[in-house]
Amino acid sequence: MRFVVLVKQVPDTTEVEVDEETGTIIREGVPSALNAFDEFALNVAVDLKEELEEEVEIIALTMGPPQADEALNKCLAIGADKAVLLTDKVFAGADTWATAVTLGRALKNIGEVDMVFAGQEASDGNTAQVGPEVAAHQGIPQVTYVAEIEEFDPDEGNIICKKETDEGHVMMKTDIPVLLACMPKPSFEPKIPNVKEIMKAKKKPTEEWGYEDLGGDEEDYGLDGSESVVMETYSPPPKGEGIKVDDKPEVAVDRLVEFLDEEGIL
Ligand SMILES: Cc1cc2nc3c(=O)[nH]c(=O)nc-3n(C[C@H](O)[C@H](O)[C@H](O)COP(=O)(O)OP(=O)(O)OC[C@H]3O[C@@H](n4cnc5c(N)ncnc54)[C@H](O)[C@@H]3O)c2cc1C
């Protein structure tokens, strides 16, 4: 069996700069980390592999600048067997659809895939669009907000997973291949690779693919392949000094009503 985990390297800081021309984040040289939702998705894939008797290959797949290989090295230490880095100037500035097309074509290149795992969202763009878009590109079902896998029956070719909802959770049953967009549970404890696993990871294969490896038209990728255009980016104006009211409640309430009245809110 083959599982592919879509992982994104995200800025590990709030001090990010935006390219004024393209409106996209400048990622080169910025302290970065493996997106937490994707680390959870990888843990779910590794746990499922450990439960199964049959052979399972886990591939960690990312689209990003060359430095994104650091995030892949962490995935190999956590338990991925192989990593693929999609990096090419042609891919730069991609919106979510262009990102999904790039990842989708890489999945076609990889060949037969039984399960695709993604994070529910990335901590920088936060659109939560790429997972479902990759499923649409592949023509496979998807389940979002997946907290855990209840049952997996490779012989019957189906899976039951627990999906978080505003009211609690629902059990979703679907055929495989399927894409699961995973949502970490509050109790989630990420696997901390030990030195032996980190050393072993260095011997595991990482492939680097560019536009030539995926084919199609250059216009399908990056900024050219993006349907959505960033019109303007700006940092929100800094919030003014707040007003602290630490009087006794009965006094504080009057002060608050007075303030809201003065501000014309009441
Ligand atoms: C502040 C901000 C706002 C943006 N707004 C928009 C917007 O409104 N519309 C738009 O189209 N684009 C937008 N973008 C661009 C968008 O961030 C990129 O297209 C990005 O590559 C994917 O979207 P996301 O970060 O929202 O990921 P999400 O859709 O939140 O990611 C969900 C999951 O998809 C997988 N994934 C996402 N990106 C990658 C990757 N590069 N490699 C491998 N797996 C991946 C991961 O498993 C991730 O957990 C925005 C970017 C920023 C920084």
The ligand as a Tripos MOL2 file, in Angstrom:
@<TRIPOS>MOLECULE
LIG
   53    58     1     0     0
SMALL
NO_CHARGES

@<TRIPOS>ATOM
      1 C1         -2.2170   35.5290    4.3430 C.3       1 LIG1
      2 C2         -2.4540   34.7060    3.1080 C.ar      1 LIG1
      3 C3         -3.7000   34.6850    2.5230 C.ar      1 LIG1
      4 C4         -3.9130   33.9090    1.3840 C.ar      1 LIG1
      5 N1         -5.1500   33.9140    0.8550 N.ar      1 LIG1
      6 C5         -5.3650   33.1470   -0.2240 C.ar      1 LIG1
      7 C6         -6.6580   33.0850   -0.7970 C.ar      1 LIG1
      8 O1         -7.5880   33.7220   -0.3130 O.2       1 LIG1
      9 N2         -6.8520   32.3180   -1.8890 N.ar      1 LIG1
     10 C7         -5.8460   31.6180   -2.4290 C.ar      1 LIG1
     11 O2         -6.0810   30.9050   -3.3900 O.2       1 LIG1
     12 N3         -4.5870   31.6270   -1.9320 N.ar      1 LIG1
     13 C8         -4.3480   32.3840   -0.8470 C.ar      1 LIG1
     14 N4         -3.1130   32.4200   -0.3220 N.ar      1 LIG1
     15 C9         -2.0610   31.6530   -0.9560 C.3       1 LIG1
     16 C10        -2.0730   30.2740   -0.3270 C.3       1 LIG1
     17 O3         -1.5760   30.4200    0.9400 O.3       1 LIG1
     18 C11        -1.1640   29.3710   -1.0620 C.3       1 LIG1
     19 O4         -1.7700   29.0290   -2.1910 O.3       1 LIG1
     20 C12        -0.7870   28.1360   -0.3000 C.3       1 LIG1
     21 O5          0.1400   27.4080   -1.0210 O.3       1 LIG1
     22 C13        -1.8910   27.1760    0.0320 C.3       1 LIG1
     23 O6         -2.9260   27.6940    0.7560 O.3       1 LIG1
     24 P1         -3.0030   27.6800    2.3580 P.3       1 LIG1
     25 O7         -1.7440   28.1620    2.9180 O.co2     1 LIG1
     26 O8         -4.2380   28.3700    2.7230 O.co2     1 LIG1
     27 O9         -3.1090   26.1220    2.7070 O.3       1 LIG1
     28 P2         -4.3920   25.3380    3.2600 P.3       1 LIG1
     29 O10        -5.3940   25.1540    2.1960 O.co2     1 LIG1
     30 O11        -4.8800   25.9290    4.5520 O.co2     1 LIG1
     31 O12        -3.6240   23.9340    3.5600 O.3       1 LIG1
     32 C14        -4.3630   22.7870    3.8350 C.3       1 LIG1
     33 C15        -3.4340   21.5900    3.7080 C.3       1 LIG1
     34 O13        -3.0220   21.4380    2.3430 O.3       1 LIG1
     35 C16        -1.6690   20.9650    2.2880 C.3       1 LIG1
     36 N5         -0.8210   21.9920    1.6530 N.ar      1 LIG1
     37 C17        -1.0380   23.3430    1.5430 C.ar      1 LIG1
     38 N6         -0.0120   23.9540    0.8860 N.ar      1 LIG1
     39 C18         0.8680   22.9470    0.5850 C.ar      1 LIG1
     40 C19         2.1420   22.9060   -0.0590 C.ar      1 LIG1
     41 N7          2.7010   24.0330   -0.5460 N.pl3     1 LIG1
     42 N8          2.7960   21.7170   -0.1820 N.ar      1 LIG1
     43 C20         2.2050   20.5450    0.2980 C.ar      1 LIG1
     44 N9          1.0070   20.5100    0.9490 N.ar      1 LIG1
     45 C21         0.3540   21.6920    1.0810 C.ar      1 LIG1
     46 C22        -1.2320   20.7370    3.7500 C.3       1 LIG1
     47 O14        -1.5500   19.4200    4.1410 O.3       1 LIG1
     48 C23        -2.1210   21.7380    4.4950 C.3       1 LIG1
     49 O15        -2.3480   21.4060    5.8550 O.3       1 LIG1
     50 C24        -2.8620   33.1680    0.8200 C.ar      1 LIG1
     51 C25        -1.6040   33.1880    1.4020 C.ar      1 LIG1
     52 C26        -1.4070   33.9460    2.5420 C.ar      1 LIG1
     53 C27        -0.0760   33.9170    3.1860 C.3       1 LIG1
@<TRIPOS>BOND
     1     1     2 1
     2     2     3 ar
     3     2    52 ar
     4     3     4 ar
     5     4     5 ar
     6     4    50 ar
     7     5     6 ar
     8     6     7 ar
     9     6    13 1
    10     7     8 2
    11     7     9 ar
    12     9    10 ar
    13    10    11 2
    14    10    12 ar
    15    12    13 ar
    16    13    14 ar
    17    14    15 1
    18    14    50 ar
    19    15    16 1
    20    16    17 1
    21    16    18 1
    22    18    19 1
    23    18    20 1
    24    20    21 1
    25    20    22 1
    26    22    23 1
    27    23    24 1
    28    24    25 2
    29    24    26 1
    30    24    27 1
    31    27    28 1
    32    28    29 2
    33    28    30 1
    34    28    31 1
    35    31    32 1
    36    32    33 1
    37    33    34 1
    38    33    48 1
    39    34    35 1
    40    35    36 1
    41    35    46 1
    42    36    37 ar
    43    36    45 ar
    44    37    38 ar
    45    38    39 ar
    46    39    40 ar
    47    39    45 ar
    48    40    41 1
    49    40    42 ar
    50    42    43 ar
    51    43    44 ar
    52    44    45 ar
    53    46    47 1
    54    46    48 1
    55    48    49 1
    56    50    51 ar
    57    51    52 ar
    58    52    53 1
@<TRIPOS>SUBSTRUCTURE
     1 LIG1         1 GROUP 0 **** ****
